[in-house]
């Protein structure tokens, strides 16, 4: 058989996997912000509580982005006021700027996430800034958060492909990643925002980050399933040593019947994989499927998750 | 980082991939036989011709199973009589027994596929036989086919999970696999008929087959996407040295809105992965997506392939 080597070496030894994966559940934030139907605040609170009851321990609850941009999450304060926080469960929130941080601190949040762009075009369109300029935005947010005892995660968008710029340069992603972690963020989530990446790209980026001294313990992965690659990319990342994976219950975040189906990796499909691999995750799959089925009814459409469709009657 | 080893070692060196993958396109057979809408013979012929024009070189064209069981493919003779075979394209057909072989030979077929079961329950339900008993059925079919200069592929169903028996014993699969190849079949396609397998199981089975002297050059993989694992399993198999993959254009073979979505791995999603990995396949993705979009309109439902949905306007 003729074979060939693939890019840079993976980080972890071949065939290895983490004993346990932390699922960073983004359904209530990244999922709902992209759904056409806006849920009421009571339904969101019930959704979060059911996710916690199903065993998920990191629930990104909402976003303090301006309601002008994300009307679906305009009820962030009301949601956090009504949410009964469970012991052992973290409820990070997305924060775009100092104004968002003020709101998050006022709402009693103890963990936030900022979001940066790996590409100039997306930095301009999403943040009205540049790749360098965005750090002026982030620096006071992270500093003030850390001073207040609030932990900060960073998202990095467009780590693999960009709809305007095409394939994204690995060295550019490494540079921005290092700067985000250097700000004091405890974790960096590498995002395939438009869902175009494939497994080889994932391995190459993780390899390049490792060469640059960014270990997988500081990394998470965030895949969208636009081209059906999300779970395959996730396995590639686990094999490289990543042990935190972003996903959304039921694959929320993109209508499967719309032209552009850009839903997140479905948490259920991830759990099915982890169960098969014998990797611990702490989630009760039946309870999760039942939650996603309930939510899909509220949203008026079937879940795009294959596992949800297969297991729900 | 705490890590652990996964089952048996993979067959090929870590991180390696085949230079080229042969896509065994099963849409016209495994796909259409599971669709609720029966296509007319002209549409099937156009479908096959468009698949060939898109660069696919192995097209499983139809089945000589009794029309009583698979009414969707009752027009096998008419289809083969009307099909303009392209040079360089193979058109294997499925054959269940000697009666089916007679029909295939009469239709001028030069390549057939038989299908066996790895489990007792499925052997009884699908073949009205047993795991041992099925070989009495296959032996004269394969012998007569080879005598007539017809090449024979074998499918093995339920290699990972069985709806009645649960997880399938690896040693049982290895035993049946060896017997099928010993009959004289040139290739064995390992089927996850109900789509429950995960990557670790795939690696363990391929490892066990290797230990038993069954090299990956005689193997193909055949995954269904019921639980969203088909592409991830495929990558695991490629990494182990497999270079023939079964898939169906547009993910034909299971309605995404039915309770049980059991479609095959979508050829387009596989092509997207292979393109990203730099593995050759010979398929024109745009022409394939356009074919699947055309067929989905005929079938009256959107394609379950993520790539088809993302690329079709």
Interface residues (C-beta under 8 A of the other chain):
Chain A: X1 X2 X3 X4 X5 X6 X9 X10 X12 X13 X14 X15 X16 X17 X18 X19 X20 X195 X197 X198 X199 X200 X201 X203 X216 X217 X225 X226 X227 X228 X229 X231 X232 X234 X235 X236 X241 X243 X256 X257 X259 X260 X261 X266 X269 X272 X273 X275 X276 X277 X278 X302 X305 X306 X307 X309 X310 X313
Chain B: X1 X2 X3 X4 X5 X6 X9 X10 X12 X13 X14 X15 X16 X17 X18 X19 X20 X195 X197 X198 X199 X200 X201 X203 X216 X217 X225 X226 X227 X228 X229 X231 X232 X234 X235 X236 X241 X243 X256 X257 X259 X260 X261 X266 X269 X272 X273 X275 X276 X277 X278 X302 X305 X306 X307 X309 X310 X313
